[in-house]
Amino acid sequence: MQAAASAAYHPAPAGPGVLRAHNPAHTFVAELDAAGVHLASDADARPFDLTLTATAFGCEGALAPLHPVAPTSTGARIDYPRGPLTEWYVNGPLGLEQGFTLQASPCPAAQAAALLELTATGLDPVLRADGTGIDFRDAHGAPTLAYTDLHAVDATGAPLPATLALSEGRLVLRVALTDAVFPVTVDPLIWSPPQKLAPGSYPAPENRLGTSVAIHGDLAVLGAPLADFGNDVDRGLAWVYRRNGTTWVYESILAPLQNTAGERFGASVAVLDGSPGQEYAFVGAPQATIGANASQGAVYAFRRGITTWAMEKKLFATGGTANSQFGTSLSVTTGTLVVGAPRASVLGSSLVEEGLVHVFRSYDGFSPVATLQATGGTTGDRFGSSVAIDVNLLVVGAPRVNAMQGAAYIFERATTFPFAFTQTATLVASDGAPNALFGTAVAASGDTALVGAHHTAVGPNLLQGAAYVFQRQAGAWPLQQQLVASDGAPSDAFGFSVALQGDIALLGAYTANIGAANAQGAAYAFLREAGTWSQQQKLVASDGAATDTFAWSLALSGNTALIGAPFADNVAQGYANQGAAYAFRFGQELGEPCATSAECHSGTCADGICCDAACTGTCTACTQALTGQPDGTCAPLPAGTDPDDECGDCALCDGAGACALAPAGTDPKDACPLDPAYPASCGPDGQCDGLGTCRAFAQPTVSCGAVTCQGTSVVEPRCNGAGQCLSLLLSACAPYQCTTATAQCLTTCTTAADCTPDHHCSPQGTCIPDKTYGEPCTLGAECDTGFCADGVCCDSACGEPCMACSTAAKGGGIDGLCDPVVLGADPADECPGDPASTCDRSGACNGMGACGLHPWGTVCAPGACTGTQETAPSTCDGFGTCVPATPAPCAEGYVCQADTCATSCTDSSACGPGHVCDLGTGECVPGGVGGAGGSGGGSTTSTTSTGVGGTGGAGGAGGSGGAGTSTSTSTSTSTSSNVGGAGPSPDPDLEGSGSSGGCSAAATGTSPTQRPLPLALLALGAALTYRRRRQDCVP
């Protein structure tokens, strides 16, 4: 592992005779020169400086000094060659590995042990109680670097006894060489121990910090339930730490004002990392009094604002009872908080301490959504002693079920509304026994549940403890494996605490002895590979001591473990049982070899090395050999490559992390098959289609046969792109024919046979189109109809009289259609003419395809007029007959003049008897003596009566004025007026006159009061009008 470390660990020149190497996993820098190796902190929060120098080598009592020598390097290895002894270093994720290779024994046979001596400056070396390592401590006594894992092997790989000691501040490595085959390798390791998290404020004895721990992302919370606050004994506190880079930094202490003495705030904790304003911490206080209920229990929810933490809400069970100890256990996942109340009694029953679990929704004010109890639960089960939730999987421990054999319960949440939890399984140990306390601790991750049973006997070891892994399969939860510590011992309490993250399981044995330190405690890391779990590492506190109870509590997030030791002493300040917690990181660094993601600090293994991302996207990789970027960096593959064939047969990576389709007609991966019968088969052509797949058929442009004539066309068989070979027109020969012999089109003609049927060969050797009807022609052969008439191609011979084919000959219509010549025309002089008096042939066509007769109405004999009788001219009837007219009288008042009746006059000669000519109108009107005038119309008002005489008869004298009627009242006077109307006469010489009318007289009645009334005025107006009309006859 060390030798295969990425280039990030490799040394580089830092000056003449100086090499420098960074160790990102342990946050230190190593500089190596002739004086030795100098280690300095690479993290501001943990400054240190240590120099180690190999000073002597030899046998006991006969050590020879080692002289300074400049280091050399090859890859990750640095060598100090000193003849038969070579000192070497390899920097890697485990730390700085130091080694010594002995080519031969420095001792006589009687002395079978070799000694190596090193001096250390800058930090104080302290030998561990079990002699397995040396801790280098700073001025405050805090362990800073560890020197451990000393082992020695000979050339056959056989281990050799090796011990580590301190002598007057010098490190002494002793290796037994009895029966050793040389060369012999001695190999210790220098590394940074886990960071110890101790109270950042309020340090005090008996705080029991680390009783509970929680970690998520870069947030950690530690509970100290027995911490005193002011005068409140066992009130409890909780500390918040935040990771900055690789260092955990104290951030805040949580101490709500609402809690009181004895609540044991901090007995359980949970934390949820998130974006600013969405970071939550939950702290249980199971001894809190709610109302009058002592020890009912509560949970305090805290949320971090921009810079500080503040209590958000105090949660407790509505309707809870005394001694329920709500808050004994806590677990949180996004959106959901689960709280155990293991001593709660079920309401309405006698089941005391059966236990309940309460579920809260964390995103709307932490409202309660469910209370869960075990199916078949009974008194004393203490269901809820432990809880663990991961998304929709909830595991609840009940360690006192069945005479404390214990059980765990699986609840699964529905993924649809109302998202209820349902118990789906009950888990028990396959080798369960009374008092095993199966379910004291539980953990959940994905489809896996982990249950601790810390009182389980393993073989003869009572109370050694074990843990059980269950994995969901097809809805069931069978046991996958039992886990035990490889070096387990009686009373270790392995499984008292458990944590699970994917394929990493962490189990605590808080009373395990470390060397002579009783109950110092240890944690064990297991890794699942291919369904099998195996122990990977045993974790202990580098500064641990007896009764620390290291691993009382555990938490995992990603590849970081947080381990509580609540009984650890603060030696520097003399505070017993102050408590502490330790942060560990697991796995390889970026670029280092791996088989599973669980092996990597980054949490992802890609392309066989630890990677900074999952790197599962298309056309990405994490190795320098594939991307050109440093190992461990997920980057796009270069354009035009596809080493894992992610893009398919017809695509390559585009250089930006995506696939680019290969152009059509290419086969960059030589992956497309070629049909052996191609191209005749029109099958696959061995090329890509440009859409990411191999072509299934030949392209439409591919020829699959010989060129031939087909009628008047040249055709070639071509693939249609769907696997069929079809004839494709290459060229149409028309108006020429295609010659079969050459499969080519003629370009000249000698006869009509060289032309298509609708063409003929011209004298110039050109196939020209036959003329269609209506086109000019001289011969019928030029026309596609075979007829030429009237100079145009016609639809028929068109030889009948009065039929024509051209528009000009027909007098209209359409050229090329044989139609009748229009009426009255005879372009071909086919119709002779007869006199109109015969009503026979007119000398023109009749418009219906025959010679016409004189039309109807043609005058065939003159008319006559005698006296007052007129006979009109005779006319043809259109069928060859002259039809005489019937005599008819002249209009009234008119007589014949010449051969017709007069219809107007200029004098009375045109007028018949009793009629005269009205020169004003030119009409014959009756004429003679005037008739009598009509009686005047009477009109009466209250004062005046007036009458107007009628008009005289035509041609006579005007009649006498009509008598006016008169009436009066007793108070009015009346005046009568009689006026005769003039008789009209068409001839002014014959105009008559009437008495008291016409031009003879006028009389006007007036009122005695000389006030003309309206009717009198009307009469006067009529008389005046009459006078105006007759003023031409006034003497």
Buried (B, 14 or more C-beta within 10 A) or exposed (E): BBEBBBEBBBBEEBEEBBBBBBBBBBBBBBBBBEEBBBBBBBBEEBEBBBBBBBBBBBBEEEBEEBEEBEBBBEEBBBBBEBEEBBBBBBBBBBBBBBBBBBEEBBBEEEBBBBBBBBBBEBBBBBBBBEBBBBBBBBEEEBBBBBBBBBBBBBEEEEEBEBBBEBEEEBBBBBBBBEEBEBBBBBBBBBBBBBBBBBBBEBBBBBBBBBBBBBBBBBBBBBBBBBBBBEEBEBBBBBBBBBBEEBBBEBBBBBBBEEBBBBBBBBBBBBBBBBEEEEBBBBBBBBBBBBEEBEBBBBBBBBBBEEEEBEBBBBBBBEEBBBBBBBBBBBBBBEEBBBBBBBBBBBEEEEBBBBBBBBBBBBEEEBEBBBBBBBEEBBBBBBBBBBBBBBBBBBBBBBBBBBEBBBBBBBBBBEEEEEBEBEBBBBBBBEBBBEBBBBBBBBBBBBEBBBBBBBBBBBEEBEBBBBBBBBBBEEEEBEBBBBBBBEEBBBBBBBBBBBBBBBBBBBBBBBBBBBBEBBBBBBBBBBBBEEEEBEBBEBBBBBBBBBBBBBBBBBBBBBBBBBBBBBBBBBEEEEBEBBBBBBBBBBBBBBBBBBEBBBBBBBBBBBBEBBBBBBBEEBBBBBBBEBBEBBBBBBBBBBEEBBBBEBBBBBBBBBBEBBBBBBEEEEBBBEBBBBBEEBBBBBBBBBBBBBEBBBBBBBBEEBBBBEBBBBEBBBBBBBBBBEBEBBEBEBEBBBBBBBBEEEBBBBEEBEEBEBBBEEBBBEEEEBBBBBBEBBBEBEEBEBBBBBBBBBBBBBBBBBEEBBBBBBBEBBBEBBBBBBBBBBBBBBBBEBBEEBEBBBBBBBBBBBBEBBBBBBBEEBBBBEBBBEEBBBBBBBBBBBEEBBBEBEEEEBBEBBBBBEBBBBEEBEEBEBBBEEBBBBBEEEBBBBBBBBBBBBBBBBBBBEBBBBBBBBBBBBBBBBBBBBEBBBEBEEEBEBBBBBBBBBBBBBBEEBBBBBBBBBBBBBEBBBBEEEEBBEBBEBBBEBBEEBBEEBEEEEE
